[in-house]
Amino acid sequence: NYLLSNDEKMVNFVREEVLGKMEVNVDEITEYQVLGGEDFSEFSNKNGIPGAFIFVGIGNEEIGTDKPHHCSKFNIDEKMLPVGAELLKNIALKYFE
């Protein structure tokens, strides 16, 4: 098993080359640690592929989307779906540029 640890160069690439060019305040980006299991790290480390695991914030107490995953009251702020899709699109386009 591998510890999920983001590749520093990929984190900087996403922060500077992608998020910095989107309307995202990169100063508000925070590190986030979680004990959940994830196979992404094994794929990335085993294959030597630099990776960065990103969470798109959907927690909004006002509309009730602040509950954790696997909670019966979990809900998603659907306004954030296009943000996540745009982020992934921009990462792929910039990376393969």
NORRA-V540661 format. One record per residue. N is the residue number from 1. OMEGA is omega in whole degrees, 0 to 359 (none if undefined). Layout:
BEGIN
N_OMEGA + N_OMEGA
END
This chain:
BEGIN
1_180 + 2_172 + 3_177 + 4_181 + 5_182 + 6_174 + 7_186 + 8_179 + 9_179 + 10_177 + 11_179 + 12_177 + 13_181 + 14_182 + 15_187 + 16_187 + 17_183 + 18_183 + 19_180 + 20_180 + 21_173 + 22_179 + 23_181 + 24_176 + 25_185 + 26_177 + 27_180 + 28_179 + 29_182 + 30_173 + 31_183 + 32_179 + 33_181 + 34_181 + 35_181 + 36_178 + 37_182 + 38_179 + 39_180 + 40_184 + 41_180 + 42_178 + 43_183 + 44_183 + 45_183 + 46_183 + 47_179 + 48_182 + 49_179 + 50_183 + 51_175 + 52_179 + 53_186 + 54_173 + 55_174 + 56_185 + 57_177 + 58_183 + 59_179 + 60_184 + 61_182 + 62_181 + 63_174 + 64_178 + 65_183 + 66_180 + 67_182 + 68_175 + 69_178 + 70_174 + 71_181 + 72_180 + 73_179 + 74_177 + 75_182 + 76_174 + 77_186 + 78_176 + 79_181 + 80_180 + 81_177 + 82_178 + 83_179 + 84_179 + 85_179 + 86_179 + 87_180 + 88_177 + 89_182 + 90_177 + 91_182 + 92_181 + 93_181 + 94_182 + 95_183 + 96_180 + 97_none
END
